Amino acid sequence: MYDAVAFGFDSKTDNYKFIRFVTLNFDSEQEILDFPFASQIELYSLKNDSWKEISLPNFDIPLPLKWGTYFDGIFYVKIMMREDKDAIVSFDIANEKFSILLMLEFIGCYTEDPHCVQLLVFNGSLGAVVYPSTYIAIEPWTTPDKYFHFCVMNGEAWTKQFSIESVLDGVYYLRCGQSSNRASRVT
């Protein structure tokens, strides 16, 4: 079973590559015990017309996984770590290596802070739009956050660029997918 896939161009080798996360299914409990790793990562090279297995990173990647964005030869996706903190996993398509970057508190890192993070490319840098997942005050004495915050990664630090106040009671945004010409409302 495939949990996530991504496709990108490797400019170093002039090659298109396709990466997929595969979860292995077993018919019996004994097979699961015999095979301790139940997932693998595979990379296809269009130039070589071949598949190869990529080493699993030395950190957990929760599945199912949805790729966030692709920028400058690197795939980025936001994940939730075991300590209930958000992080970004990146995969460099040329070097075929994974890395991880923890996100800062103002990006909305904790599950107690009901924010959504959408990764994107903004002004030539990896960026994120951070917005409330609900229009609810976290505590009775606080004001609900109704802003969309635009942040970019500068080196190893996140910088908030600007914020836009929502005029809606709830948060909705339109997202156009590359596989579709129509916009869809996401709540």
Wavefront OBJ file of the C-alpha trace (Angstrom):
o trace
v 0.000 0.000 0.000
v 1.333 3.465 -0.873
v 1.012 6.076 1.864
v 2.493 9.059 0.045
v 4.056 9.903 -3.290
v 5.909 12.899 -4.712
v 7.458 13.805 -8.064
v 10.239 16.284 -8.778
v 13.134 17.282 -11.025
v 16.783 16.713 -10.054
v 18.697 19.490 -11.840
v 22.099 18.019 -10.867
v 21.506 14.868 -12.916
v 18.887 16.274 -15.340
v 16.494 13.598 -14.133
v 12.899 13.325 -12.956
v 12.436 11.298 -9.775
v 9.409 9.796 -8.083
v 9.434 8.883 -4.367
v 6.877 6.716 -2.606
v 6.339 5.582 0.970
v 5.188 1.979 1.082
v 3.481 0.242 3.998
v 3.825 -3.516 3.870
v 0.747 -5.578 4.703
v 0.938 -9.036 6.276
v -1.507 -11.920 6.448
v -0.512 -13.173 9.890
v 0.896 -11.920 13.182
v 3.916 -14.201 12.737
v 4.860 -12.405 9.517
v 4.732 -9.088 11.371
v 7.036 -10.477 14.091
v 9.419 -11.887 11.472
v 9.667 -8.539 9.694
v 10.196 -5.712 12.249
v 10.136 -2.842 9.717
v 6.699 -2.566 8.156
v 7.446 0.287 5.779
v 10.007 1.319 3.217
v 10.791 4.244 0.943
v 11.377 3.747 -2.771
v 12.749 6.118 -5.409
v 12.205 5.832 -9.161
v 14.607 7.414 -11.653
v 13.022 8.247 -15.004
v 16.457 8.558 -16.621
v 17.549 5.080 -15.463
v 14.048 3.575 -15.615
v 14.676 1.875 -12.279
v 13.527 1.718 -8.652
v 15.748 1.645 -5.580
v 15.088 1.569 -1.869
v 16.054 4.673 0.130
v 17.356 4.342 3.684
v 14.781 5.176 6.305
v 15.655 8.330 8.246
v 16.760 8.015 11.868
v 13.512 9.603 13.051
v 9.888 8.514 12.808
v 7.789 9.711 9.899
v 4.115 9.248 10.770
v 1.997 7.770 8.003
v -0.137 8.515 6.113
v 1.956 11.406 4.885
v 0.889 14.274 2.646
v 3.632 16.250 0.919
v 3.516 19.931 1.692
v 5.496 21.680 -1.031
v 8.446 21.292 -3.387
v 11.056 24.049 -3.624
v 14.542 24.223 -5.090
v 14.947 20.443 -5.380
v 13.614 19.631 -1.917
v 10.253 18.210 -0.809
v 8.931 19.582 2.501
v 6.143 18.211 4.688
v 4.903 19.154 8.167
v 4.608 16.286 10.633
v 3.619 15.904 14.283
v 6.437 14.574 16.456
v 5.909 12.249 19.417
v 6.353 15.140 21.854
v 3.301 16.830 20.253
v 5.509 19.343 18.473
v 5.394 20.129 14.796
v 8.395 19.596 12.589
v 9.224 19.737 8.912
v 10.702 16.702 7.217
v 12.601 17.461 4.035
v 13.871 15.176 1.298
v 16.618 16.449 -1.003
v 15.881 14.845 -4.360
v 19.475 15.231 -5.665
v 21.299 13.902 -2.572
v 18.445 11.500 -1.742
v 18.692 12.345 1.970
v 16.152 13.196 4.659
v 16.494 15.886 7.310
v 14.253 17.329 10.004
v 13.637 20.860 11.225
v 11.658 21.685 14.377
v 9.152 24.516 14.115
v 9.010 27.395 16.567
v 6.164 28.123 18.969
v 4.789 31.089 17.048
v 4.247 28.802 14.061
v 1.635 26.930 16.134
v 3.598 23.919 17.296
v 1.539 22.441 20.038
v -1.696 20.514 19.929
v -3.112 22.827 22.616
v -2.754 25.653 20.086
v -5.376 24.939 17.410
v -3.545 26.232 14.337
v -3.070 24.782 10.888
v 0.153 25.188 8.945
v 0.275 25.134 5.161
v 3.787 25.020 3.684
v 4.412 27.058 0.551
v 7.009 28.978 -1.423
v 6.917 32.682 -0.555
v 9.236 35.337 -2.053
v 11.784 32.707 -3.093
v 11.959 31.020 0.323
v 10.280 28.170 2.123
v 7.258 29.699 3.773
v 4.238 28.841 5.843
v 0.825 30.333 6.272
v -0.391 29.729 9.823
v -4.071 30.109 10.582
v -6.513 29.085 13.317
v -8.182 25.741 12.763
v -11.278 27.034 14.571
v -12.602 30.411 15.616
v -12.626 29.548 19.313
v -10.779 31.130 22.209
v -8.313 28.641 23.686
v -9.132 29.813 27.210
v -12.221 31.805 28.276
v -10.109 34.900 29.063
v -8.312 34.979 25.691
v -9.354 36.467 22.389
v -9.652 34.001 19.534
v -6.907 34.263 16.934
v -8.444 35.195 13.603
v -5.296 36.053 11.675
v -3.447 34.431 8.833
v 0.276 34.722 9.614
v 2.792 34.521 6.742
v 6.251 33.315 7.792
v 9.414 32.464 5.866
v 12.489 30.433 6.698
v 15.648 32.545 6.715
v 18.596 30.196 7.184
v 17.571 28.218 10.252
v 15.093 30.717 11.716
v 11.448 31.472 10.975
v 10.518 35.121 10.478
v 6.952 36.378 10.499
v 6.503 38.579 7.413
v 2.982 39.889 7.980
v -0.478 38.963 9.245
v -3.904 39.389 7.685
v -7.053 39.575 9.787
v -9.873 37.283 8.710
v -13.269 38.848 8.126
v -15.058 35.516 8.467
v -16.430 33.963 11.634
v -14.831 30.666 10.609
v -11.687 30.057 8.662
v -11.979 28.927 5.071
v -9.479 29.187 2.282
v -9.384 28.206 -1.354
v -6.754 25.817 -2.578
v -6.090 25.006 -6.208
v -4.436 21.674 -6.813
v -2.017 21.115 -9.655
v -4.055 18.128 -10.792
v -7.246 20.151 -11.000
v -8.218 23.463 -12.529
v -10.916 24.126 -9.974
v -10.644 25.630 -6.529
v -12.083 23.854 -3.530
v -13.199 25.186 -0.173
v -11.328 23.639 2.732
v -12.576 23.961 6.300
l 1 2 3 4 5 6 7 8 9 10 11 12 13 14 15 16 17 18 19 20 21 22 23 24 25 26 27 28 29 30 31 32 33 34 35 36 37 38 39 40 41 42 43 44 45 46 47 48 49 50 51 52 53 54 55 56 57 58 59 60 61 62 63 64 65 66 67 68 69 70 71 72 73 74 75 76 77 78 79 80 81 82 83 84 85 86 87 88 89 90 91 92 93 94 95 96 97 98 99 100 101 102 103 104 105 106 107 108 109 110 111 112 113 114 115 116 117 118 119 120 121 122 123 124 125 126 127 128 129 130 131 132 133 134 135 136 137 138 139 140 141 142 143 144 145 146 147 148 149 150 151 152 153 154 155 156 157 158 159 160 161 162 163 164 165 166 167 168 169 170 171 172 173 174 175 176 177 178 179 180 181 182 183 184 185 186 187
